[in-house]
Amino acid sequence: MAGQSGSHAVTVERQRLRFAAGHFATFADELEPIHGHNYDVFVEVVGPLTDESWVIDFSLLKRLTREVCESLDHKFLLQMESRALTISDDDTHYVIQYRDDHPYRLPKHDVAALPIDNSTAERLSQYIAGRLTESLEVSGPPGLARLRVGVEEMPGQAAWFETDL
Ligand SMILES: [Zn+2]
């Protein structure tokens, strides 16, 4: 096996790598009504094998992914960089305005304020990939090559983001 060309990847998915969250996304001319999903998360890491023929310890990769999932679980996912919403806040609440609609007023402790422009599965997968890139840099093995993150917002409907590590 040694010396054979090719690359190795490991994946972790579903089980406890999921979160239940509320959101509304905006589209061209529309703000979705508030609703929720049971999001399932898929993570693939590509990298060289260690001397003992690992890419990365599965339990470490699951723990790092679970930490991100737990920070989103039972929250409202708010796209803080939205171009369609006007978001203000006080000590305790976010106030979210879409056009002339009545504003939403959400307690901050129920909100995951995310640096994304829309709470689509595409952006959520990118956000999770960013968090994992940071944590893998700190606690992952050296030399990892690529990371792919999938977010499935309902069975059979997922978005993926892929990045170099
Ligand atoms: Zn949705």
Residues whose N, C-alpha, C, O or C-beta is under 5 A from the ligand:
A	BS01	ZN	none
